[in-house]
Amino acid sequence: MAIPIKHEDAETVAEFPRLIERCHFCQARTRWWHENTNNPVCPGCSKLHKVAELPDWGKAIRAYKRKQRTTSPA
């Protein structure tokens, strides 16, 4: 199954116009990301690879967000 990817938001692009990451697989410059693992993946490689092939850099980010949701006052 293809890797679902998301384009960087306009705010990030405006703030860092020259910062473009390299695709995890082919090293092409891209502004597309797999959000859950926090990895840059170009549209071409997203069709050829699976999520299981990506390192999960987003694990710590998800844990931090969960902690903030449970500790924030209601």
Distance bins in CASP14 RR format, pairs under 12 A and 6 or more apart:
PFRMAT RR
TARGET T0000
AUTHOR 0000-0000-0000
RMODE 2
METHOD distances of the structure
MODEL  1
1 46 0 0 0 0 0 1 0 0 0 0 0
1 47 0 0 0 0 0 1 0 0 0 0 0
1 48 0 0 0 0 0 1 0 0 0 0 0
1 49 0 0 0 0 1 0 0 0 0 0 0
1 50 1 0 0 1 0 0 0 0 0 0 0
1 51 1 0 0 1 0 0 0 0 0 0 0
1 52 0 0 0 0 1 0 0 0 0 0 0
1 53 0 0 0 0 0 1 0 0 0 0 0
2 34 0 0 0 0 0 1 0 0 0 0 0
2 41 0 0 0 0 1 0 0 0 0 0 0
2 43 0 0 0 0 1 0 0 0 0 0 0
2 44 0 0 0 0 1 0 0 0 0 0 0
2 45 0 0 0 0 1 0 0 0 0 0 0
2 46 1 0 1 0 0 0 0 0 0 0 0
2 47 1 0 1 0 0 0 0 0 0 0 0
2 48 0 0 0 0 1 0 0 0 0 0 0
2 49 1 0 0 1 0 0 0 0 0 0 0
2 50 0 0 0 0 1 0 0 0 0 0 0
2 51 0 0 0 0 1 0 0 0 0 0 0
2 53 0 0 0 0 0 1 0 0 0 0 0
3 23 0 0 0 0 0 1 0 0 0 0 0
3 24 0 0 0 0 1 0 0 0 0 0 0
3 25 0 0 0 0 1 0 0 0 0 0 0
3 32 0 0 0 0 1 0 0 0 0 0 0
3 33 0 0 0 0 1 0 0 0 0 0 0
3 34 1 0 1 0 0 0 0 0 0 0 0
3 35 0 0 0 0 0 1 0 0 0 0 0
3 36 0 0 0 0 1 0 0 0 0 0 0
3 37 0 0 0 0 1 0 0 0 0 0 0
3 39 0 0 0 0 1 0 0 0 0 0 0
3 40 0 0 0 0 0 1 0 0 0 0 0
3 41 1 0 1 0 0 0 0 0 0 0 0
3 42 0 0 0 0 0 1 0 0 0 0 0
3 43 0 0 0 0 1 0 0 0 0 0 0
3 44 0 0 0 0 1 0 0 0 0 0 0
3 45 1 0 0 1 0 0 0 0 0 0 0
3 46 1 0 1 0 0 0 0 0 0 0 0
3 47 0 0 0 0 1 0 0 0 0 0 0
3 48 0 0 0 0 1 0 0 0 0 0 0
3 49 1 0 1 0 0 0 0 0 0 0 0
3 50 1 0 0 1 0 0 0 0 0 0 0
3 51 1 0 1 0 0 0 0 0 0 0 0
3 52 0 0 0 0 1 0 0 0 0 0 0
3 53 0 0 0 0 1 0 0 0 0 0 0
3 54 1 0 0 1 0 0 0 0 0 0 0
4 32 0 0 0 0 0 1 0 0 0 0 0
4 33 0 0 0 0 1 0 0 0 0 0 0
4 34 1 0 0 1 0 0 0 0 0 0 0
4 35 1 0 0 1 0 0 0 0 0 0 0
4 36 0 0 0 0 1 0 0 0 0 0 0
4 37 0 0 0 0 0 1 0 0 0 0 0
4 39 0 0 0 0 0 1 0 0 0 0 0
4 41 0 0 0 0 1 0 0 0 0 0 0
4 43 0 0 0 0 0 1 0 0 0 0 0
4 46 1 0 0 1 0 0 0 0 0 0 0
4 47 0 0 0 0 0 1 0 0 0 0 0
4 49 0 0 0 0 0 1 0 0 0 0 0
4 50 0 0 0 0 0 1 0 0 0 0 0
4 51 1 0 0 1 0 0 0 0 0 0 0
4 54 0 0 0 0 0 1 0 0 0 0 0
5 23 0 0 0 0 0 1 0 0 0 0 0
5 24 0 0 0 0 0 1 0 0 0 0 0
5 25 0 0 0 0 0 1 0 0 0 0 0
5 30 0 0 0 0 1 0 0 0 0 0 0
5 31 0 0 0 0 1 0 0 0 0 0 0
5 32 1 0 1 0 0 0 0 0 0 0 0
5 33 1 0 0 1 0 0 0 0 0 0 0
5 34 1 0 1 0 0 0 0 0 0 0 0
5 35 0 0 0 0 1 0 0 0 0 0 0
5 36 0 0 0 0 0 1 0 0 0 0 0
5 37 0 0 0 0 0 1 0 0 0 0 0
5 38 0 0 0 0 0 1 0 0 0 0 0
5 39 0 0 0 0 1 0 0 0 0 0 0
5 40 0 0 0 0 1 0 0 0 0 0 0
5 41 1 0 1 0 0 0 0 0 0 0 0
5 42 0 0 0 0 1 0 0 0 0 0 0
5 43 1 0 0 1 0 0 0 0 0 0 0
5 44 0 0 0 0 1 0 0 0 0 0 0
5 45 0 0 0 0 1 0 0 0 0 0 0
5 46 1 0 1 0 0 0 0 0 0 0 0
5 47 0 0 0 0 1 0 0 0 0 0 0
5 49 0 0 0 0 0 1 0 0 0 0 0
5 51 0 0 0 0 0 1 0 0 0 0 0
5 54 0 0 0 0 0 1 0 0 0 0 0
6 12 0 0 0 0 0 1 0 0 0 0 0
6 30 0 0 0 0 0 1 0 0 0 0 0
6 31 0 0 0 0 1 0 0 0 0 0 0
6 32 1 0 0 1 0 0 0 0 0 0 0
6 33 1 0 1 0 0 0 0 0 0 0 0
6 34 1 0 0 1 0 0 0 0 0 0 0
6 35 1 0 1 0 0 0 0 0 0 0 0
6 36 0 0 0 0 1 0 0 0 0 0 0
6 37 0 0 0 0 0 1 0 0 0 0 0
6 38 0 0 0 0 0 1 0 0 0 0 0
6 39 0 0 0 0 0 1 0 0 0 0 0
6 40 0 0 0 0 0 1 0 0 0 0 0
6 41 0 0 0 0 1 0 0 0 0 0 0
6 43 0 0 0 0 0 1 0 0 0 0 0
6 46 0 0 0 0 0 1 0 0 0 0 0
7 13 0 0 0 0 1 0 0 0 0 0 0
7 20 0 0 0 0 0 1 0 0 0 0 0
7 30 0 0 0 0 1 0 0 0 0 0 0
7 31 1 0 1 0 0 0 0 0 0 0 0
7 32 1 0 1 0 0 0 0 0 0 0 0
7 33 1 0 0 1 0 0 0 0 0 0 0
7 34 0 0 0 0 0 1 0 0 0 0 0
7 35 0 0 0 0 0 1 0 0 0 0 0
7 40 0 0 0 0 0 1 0 0 0 0 0
7 41 0 0 0 0 0 1 0 0 0 0 0
7 42 0 0 0 0 0 1 0 0 0 0 0
7 43 0 0 0 0 1 0 0 0 0 0 0
7 46 0 0 0 0 0 1 0 0 0 0 0
8 14 0 0 0 0 0 1 0 0 0 0 0
8 15 0 0 0 0 1 0 0 0 0 0 0
8 16 0 0 0 0 1 0 0 0 0 0 0
8 17 0 0 0 0 0 1 0 0 0 0 0
8 19 0 0 0 0 1 0 0 0 0 0 0
8 20 0 0 0 0 1 0 0 0 0 0 0
8 21 0 0 0 0 1 0 0 0 0 0 0
8 30 0 0 0 0 1 0 0 0 0 0 0
8 31 1 0 1 0 0 0 0 0 0 0 0
8 32 1 0 0 1 0 0 0 0 0 0 0
8 33 1 0 0 1 0 0 0 0 0 0 0
8 35 0 0 0 0 0 1 0 0 0 0 0
8 38 0 0 0 0 0 1 0 0 0 0 0
8 40 0 0 0 0 1 0 0 0 0 0 0
9 15 0 0 0 0 1 0 0 0 0 0 0
9 16 0 0 0 0 0 1 0 0 0 0 0
9 31 0 0 0 0 1 0 0 0 0 0 0
9 32 0 0 0 0 0 1 0 0 0 0 0
9 33 0 0 0 0 0 1 0 0 0 0 0
9 35 0 0 0 0 0 1 0 0 0 0 0
10 16 0 0 0 0 0 1 0 0 0 0 0
10 17 0 0 0 0 0 1 0 0 0 0 0
10 31 0 0 0 0 0 1 0 0 0 0 0
11 17 0 0 0 0 0 1 0 0 0 0 0
12 19 0 0 0 0 1 0 0 0 0 0 0
12 20 0 0 0 0 0 1 0 0 0 0 0
12 21 0 0 0 0 0 1 0 0 0 0 0
12 31 0 0 0 0 1 0 0 0 0 0 0
12 33 0 0 0 0 1 0 0 0 0 0 0
13 19 0 0 0 0 1 0 0 0 0 0 0
13 20 0 0 0 0 1 0 0 0 0 0 0
13 21 0 0 0 0 0 1 0 0 0 0 0
13 31 1 0 0 1 0 0 0 0 0 0 0
13 32 0 0 0 0 0 1 0 0 0 0 0
14 31 0 0 0 0 0 1 0 0 0 0 0
16 31 0 0 0 0 1 0 0 0 0 0 0
17 31 0 0 0 0 0 1 0 0 0 0 0
18 29 0 0 0 0 0 1 0 0 0 0 0
18 31 0 0 0 0 0 1 0 0 0 0 0
19 29 0 0 0 0 0 1 0 0 0 0 0
19 30 0 0 0 0 0 1 0 0 0 0 0
19 31 0 0 0 0 1 0 0 0 0 0 0
19 40 0 0 0 0 0 1 0 0 0 0 0
20 27 0 0 0 0 0 1 0 0 0 0 0
20 28 0 0 0 0 1 0 0 0 0 0 0
20 29 1 0 1 0 0 0 0 0 0 0 0
20 30 1 0 0 1 0 0 0 0 0 0 0
20 31 1 0 0 1 0 0 0 0 0 0 0
20 32 0 0 0 0 0 1 0 0 0 0 0
20 33 0 0 0 0 0 1 0 0 0 0 0
20 40 0 0 0 0 1 0 0 0 0 0 0
20 42 0 0 0 0 0 1 0 0 0 0 0
21 27 0 0 0 0 1 0 0 0 0 0 0
21 28 0 0 0 0 1 0 0 0 0 0 0
21 29 1 0 0 1 0 0 0 0 0 0 0
21 30 1 0 0 1 0 0 0 0 0 0 0
21 31 1 0 0 1 0 0 0 0 0 0 0
21 32 0 0 0 0 1 0 0 0 0 0 0
21 33 1 0 0 1 0 0 0 0 0 0 0
21 34 0 0 0 0 0 1 0 0 0 0 0
21 38 0 0 0 0 0 1 0 0 0 0 0
21 39 0 0 0 0 1 0 0 0 0 0 0
21 40 1 1 0 0 0 0 0 0 0 0 0
21 41 0 0 0 0 1 0 0 0 0 0 0
21 42 0 0 0 0 1 0 0 0 0 0 0
21 57 0 0 0 0 0 1 0 0 0 0 0
22 28 1 0 0 1 0 0 0 0 0 0 0
22 29 1 0 0 1 0 0 0 0 0 0 0
22 30 1 0 0 1 0 0 0 0 0 0 0
22 31 0 0 0 0 0 1 0 0 0 0 0
22 32 0 0 0 0 0 1 0 0 0 0 0
22 33 0 0 0 0 0 1 0 0 0 0 0
22 39 0 0 0 0 0 1 0 0 0 0 0
22 40 1 0 0 1 0 0 0 0 0 0 0
22 41 0 0 0 0 0 1 0 0 0 0 0
22 42 0 0 0 0 1 0 0 0 0 0 0
22 45 0 0 0 0 0 1 0 0 0 0 0
23 29 1 0 0 1 0 0 0 0 0 0 0
23 30 1 0 1 0 0 0 0 0 0 0 0
23 31 0 0 0 0 0 1 0 0 0 0 0
23 32 0 0 0 0 1 0 0 0 0 0 0
23 33 0 0 0 0 0 1 0 0 0 0 0
23 34 0 0 0 0 0 1 0 0 0 0 0
23 39 0 0 0 0 1 0 0 0 0 0 0
23 40 1 0 1 0 0 0 0 0 0 0 0
23 41 1 0 1 0 0 0 0 0 0 0 0
23 42 1 0 1 0 0 0 0 0 0 0 0
23 43 0 0 0 0 1 0 0 0 0 0 0
23 44 0 0 0 0 1 0 0 0 0 0 0
23 45 1 0 1 0 0 0 0 0 0 0 0
23 46 0 0 0 0 1 0 0 0 0 0 0
23 48 0 0 0 0 0 1 0 0 0 0 0
23 49 0 0 0 0 1 0 0 0 0 0 0
23 54 0 0 0 0 0 1 0 0 0 0 0
24 30 0 0 0 0 1 0 0 0 0 0 0
24 32 0 0 0 0 0 1 0 0 0 0 0
24 33 0 0 0 0 1 0 0 0 0 0 0
24 34 0 0 0 0 1 0 0 0 0 0 0
24 37 0 0 0 0 1 0 0 0 0 0 0
24 38 0 0 0 0 0 1 0 0 0 0 0
24 39 1 0 1 0 0 0 0 0 0 0 0
24 40 1 0 0 1 0 0 0 0 0 0 0
24 41 1 0 1 0 0 0 0 0 0 0 0
24 42 0 0 0 0 1 0 0 0 0 0 0
24 44 0 0 0 0 0 1 0 0 0 0 0
24 45 1 0 0 1 0 0 0 0 0 0 0
24 46 0 0 0 0 0 1 0 0 0 0 0
24 48 0 0 0 0 0 1 0 0 0 0 0
24 49 0 0 0 0 1 0 0 0 0 0 0
24 51 0 0 0 0 0 1 0 0 0 0 0
24 53 0 0 0 0 1 0 0 0 0 0 0
24 54 1 0 0 1 0 0 0 0 0 0 0
24 55 1 0 0 1 0 0 0 0 0 0 0
24 56 0 0 0 0 0 1 0 0 0 0 0
24 57 0 0 0 0 1 0 0 0 0 0 0
25 32 0 0 0 0 0 1 0 0 0 0 0
25 34 0 0 0 0 0 1 0 0 0 0 0
25 39 0 0 0 0 1 0 0 0 0 0 0
25 40 0 0 0 0 1 0 0 0 0 0 0
25 41 1 0 0 1 0 0 0 0 0 0 0
25 42 1 0 0 1 0 0 0 0 0 0 0
25 43 0 0 0 0 0 1 0 0 0 0 0
25 44 0 0 0 0 1 0 0 0 0 0 0
25 45 1 0 1 0 0 0 0 0 0 0 0
25 46 0 0 0 0 1 0 0 0 0 0 0
25 47 0 0 0 0 0 1 0 0 0 0 0
25 48 1 0 0 1 0 0 0 0 0 0 0
25 49 1 0 1 0 0 0 0 0 0 0 0
25 50 0 0 0 0 0 1 0 0 0 0 0
25 53 1 0 0 1 0 0 0 0 0 0 0
25 54 0 0 0 0 1 0 0 0 0 0 0
25 55 0 0 0 0 0 1 0 0 0 0 0
26 40 0 0 0 0 0 1 0 0 0 0 0
26 41 0 0 0 0 1 0 0 0 0 0 0
26 42 1 0 0 1 0 0 0 0 0 0 0
26 43 0 0 0 0 0 1 0 0 0 0 0
26 44 1 0 0 1 0 0 0 0 0 0 0
26 45 1 0 1 0 0 0 0 0 0 0 0
26 46 0 0 0 0 0 1 0 0 0 0 0
26 47 0 0 0 0 0 1 0 0 0 0 0
26 48 0 0 0 0 1 0 0 0 0 0 0
26 49 0 0 0 0 1 0 0 0 0 0 0
27 40 0 0 0 0 1 0 0 0 0 0 0
27 41 0 0 0 0 0 1 0 0 0 0 0
27 42 0 0 0 0 1 0 0 0 0 0 0
27 45 0 0 0 0 1 0 0 0 0 0 0
28 40 0 0 0 0 1 0 0 0 0 0 0
28 41 0 0 0 0 1 0 0 0 0 0 0
28 42 1 0 1 0 0 0 0 0 0 0 0
28 43 0 0 0 0 1 0 0 0 0 0 0
28 44 0 0 0 0 1 0 0 0 0 0 0
28 45 1 0 0 1 0 0 0 0 0 0 0
28 46 0 0 0 0 0 1 0 0 0 0 0
29 40 0 0 0 0 1 0 0 0 0 0 0
29 42 0 0 0 0 1 0 0 0 0 0 0
30 39 0 0 0 0 0 1 0 0 0 0 0
30 40 1 0 1 0 0 0 0 0 0 0 0
30 41 1 0 0 1 0 0 0 0 0 0 0
30 42 1 0 1 0 0 0 0 0 0 0 0
30 43 1 0 0 1 0 0 0 0 0 0 0
30 44 0 0 0 0 1 0 0 0 0 0 0
30 45 0 0 0 0 1 0 0 0 0 0 0
30 46 0 0 0 0 1 0 0 0 0 0 0
31 40 1 0 0 1 0 0 0 0 0 0 0
31 41 0 0 0 0 0 1 0 0 0 0 0
31 42 0 0 0 0 1 0 0 0 0 0 0
31 43 0 0 0 0 0 1 0 0 0 0 0
32 39 0 0 0 0 1 0 0 0 0 0 0
32 40 1 0 0 1 0 0 0 0 0 0 0
32 41 1 0 0 1 0 0 0 0 0 0 0
32 42 1 0 0 1 0 0 0 0 0 0 0
32 43 1 0 1 0 0 0 0 0 0 0 0
32 44 0 0 0 0 1 0 0 0 0 0 0
32 45 0 0 0 0 1 0 0 0 0 0 0
32 46 1 0 0 1 0 0 0 0 0 0 0
32 47 0 0 0 0 0 1 0 0 0 0 0
33 39 1 0 0 1 0 0 0 0 0 0 0
33 40 1 0 1 0 0 0 0 0 0 0 0
33 41 1 0 0 1 0 0 0 0 0 0 0
33 42 0 0 0 0 0 1 0 0 0 0 0
33 43 0 0 0 0 0 1 0 0 0 0 0
33 46 0 0 0 0 1 0 0 0 0 0 0
33 54 0 0 0 0 0 1 0 0 0 0 0
33 57 0 0 0 0 0 1 0 0 0 0 0
33 58 0 0 0 0 0 1 0 0 0 0 0
33 61 0 0 0 0 0 1 0 0 0 0 0
34 40 0 0 0 0 1 0 0 0 0 0 0
34 41 1 0 1 0 0 0 0 0 0 0 0
34 42 0 0 0 0 0 1 0 0 0 0 0
34 43 0 0 0 0 0 1 0 0 0 0 0
34 45 0 0 0 0 0 1 0 0 0 0 0
34 46 1 0 0 1 0 0 0 0 0 0 0
34 49 0 0 0 0 1 0 0 0 0 0 0
34 50 0 0 0 0 0 1 0 0 0 0 0
34 51 1 0 0 1 0 0 0 0 0 0 0
34 52 0 0 0 0 0 1 0 0 0 0 0
34 53 0 0 0 0 0 1 0 0 0 0 0
34 54 1 0 0 1 0 0 0 0 0 0 0
34 55 0 0 0 0 0 1 0 0 0 0 0
34 56 0 0 0 0 1 0 0 0 0 0 0
34 57 0 0 0 0 1 0 0 0 0 0 0
34 58 0 0 0 0 1 0 0 0 0 0 0
35 41 0 0 0 0 0 1 0 0 0 0 0
35 51 0 0 0 0 0 1 0 0 0 0 0
35 54 0 0 0 0 0 1 0 0 0 0 0
35 56 0 0 0 0 0 1 0 0 0 0 0
35 57 0 0 0 0 0 1 0 0 0 0 0
35 58 0 0 0 0 1 0 0 0 0 0 0
35 61 0 0 0 0 1 0 0 0 0 0 0
35 62 0 0 0 0 1 0 0 0 0 0 0
35 65 0 0 0 0 0 1 0 0 0 0 0
36 51 1 0 0 1 0 0 0 0 0 0 0
36 52 0 0 0 0 0 1 0 0 0 0 0
36 54 0 0 0 0 1 0 0 0 0 0 0
36 55 0 0 0 0 0 1 0 0 0 0 0
36 56 1 0 0 1 0 0 0 0 0 0 0
36 57 0 0 0 0 1 0 0 0 0 0 0
36 58 1 0 0 1 0 0 0 0 0 0 0
36 59 0 0 0 0 1 0 0 0 0 0 0
36 61 0 0 0 0 1 0 0 0 0 0 0
36 62 1 0 0 1 0 0 0 0 0 0 0
36 65 0 0 0 0 0 1 0 0 0 0 0
37 49 0 0 0 0 0 1 0 0 0 0 0
37 50 0 0 0 0 0 1 0 0 0 0 0
37 51 1 0 0 1 0 0 0 0 0 0 0
37 52 0 0 0 0 1 0 0 0 0 0 0
37 53 0 0 0 0 1 0 0 0 0 0 0
37 54 1 0 1 0 0 0 0 0 0 0 0
37 55 1 0 0 1 0 0 0 0 0 0 0
37 56 1 0 1 0 0 0 0 0 0 0 0
37 57 1 0 1 0 0 0 0 0 0 0 0
37 58 1 0 1 0 0 0 0 0 0 0 0
37 59 1 0 0 1 0 0 0 0 0 0 0
37 60 0 0 0 0 0 1 0 0 0 0 0
37 61 0 0 0 0 1 0 0 0 0 0 0
37 62 0 0 0 0 1 0 0 0 0 0 0
38 54 0 0 0 0 1 0 0 0 0 0 0
38 55 0 0 0 0 1 0 0 0 0 0 0
38 56 0 0 0 0 1 0 0 0 0 0 0
38 57 1 0 1 0 0 0 0 0 0 0 0
38 58 1 0 1 0 0 0 0 0 0 0 0
38 59 0 0 0 0 1 0 0 0 0 0 0
38 60 0 0 0 0 1 0 0 0 0 0 0
38 61 1 0 0 1 0 0 0 0 0 0 0
38 62 0 0 0 0 1 0 0 0 0 0 0
38 64 0 0 0 0 0 1 0 0 0 0 0
38 65 0 0 0 0 0 1 0 0 0 0 0
39 45 0 0 0 0 0 1 0 0 0 0 0
39 46 0 0 0 0 0 1 0 0 0 0 0
39 49 0 0 0 0 0 1 0 0 0 0 0
39 51 0 0 0 0 1 0 0 0 0 0 0
39 53 0 0 0 0 1 0 0 0 0 0 0
39 54 1 0 1 0 0 0 0 0 0 0 0
39 55 1 0 0 1 0 0 0 0 0 0 0
39 56 0 0 0 0 1 0 0 0 0 0 0
39 57 1 0 0 1 0 0 0 0 0 0 0
39 58 0 0 0 0 1 0 0 0 0 0 0
39 59 0 0 0 0 0 1 0 0 0 0 0
39 61 0 0 0 0 0 1 0 0 0 0 0
40 46 0 0 0 0 0 1 0 0 0 0 0
40 54 0 0 0 0 1 0 0 0 0 0 0
40 55 0 0 0 0 0 1 0 0 0 0 0
40 57 0 0 0 0 0 1 0 0 0 0 0
41 47 0 0 0 0 1 0 0 0 0 0 0
41 48 0 0 0 0 1 0 0 0 0 0 0
41 49 1 0 0 1 0 0 0 0 0 0 0
41 50 0 0 0 0 0 1 0 0 0 0 0
41 51 0 0 0 0 1 0 0 0 0 0 0
41 53 0 0 0 0 1 0 0 0 0 0 0
41 54 1 0 0 1 0 0 0 0 0 0 0
41 55 0 0 0 0 0 1 0 0 0 0 0
42 48 0 0 0 0 1 0 0 0 0 0 0
42 49 0 0 0 0 0 1 0 0 0 0 0
43 49 0 0 0 0 0 1 0 0 0 0 0
45 51 0 0 0 0 0 1 0 0 0 0 0
45 53 0 0 0 0 1 0 0 0 0 0 0
45 54 0 0 0 0 0 1 0 0 0 0 0
46 53 0 0 0 0 0 1 0 0 0 0 0
46 54 0 0 0 0 0 1 0 0 0 0 0
51 58 0 0 0 0 0 1 0 0 0 0 0
56 62 0 0 0 0 1 0 0 0 0 0 0
56 63 0 0 0 0 0 1 0 0 0 0 0
58 64 0 0 0 0 1 0 0 0 0 0 0
58 65 0 0 0 0 1 0 0 0 0 0 0
58 66 0 0 0 0 0 1 0 0 0 0 0
59 65 0 0 0 0 0 1 0 0 0 0 0
59 66 0 0 0 0 0 1 0 0 0 0 0
60 66 0 0 0 0 0 1 0 0 0 0 0
60 67 0 0 0 0 0 1 0 0 0 0 0
61 67 0 0 0 0 0 1 0 0 0 0 0
61 68 0 0 0 0 0 1 0 0 0 0 0
62 68 0 0 0 0 0 1 0 0 0 0 0
62 69 0 0 0 0 0 1 0 0 0 0 0
63 69 0 0 0 0 0 1 0 0 0 0 0
63 70 0 0 0 0 0 1 0 0 0 0 0
64 70 0 0 0 0 0 1 0 0 0 0 0
64 71 0 0 0 0 0 1 0 0 0 0 0
65 71 0 0 0 0 0 1 0 0 0 0 0
65 72 0 0 0 0 0 1 0 0 0 0 0
66 72 0 0 0 0 0 1 0 0 0 0 0
END
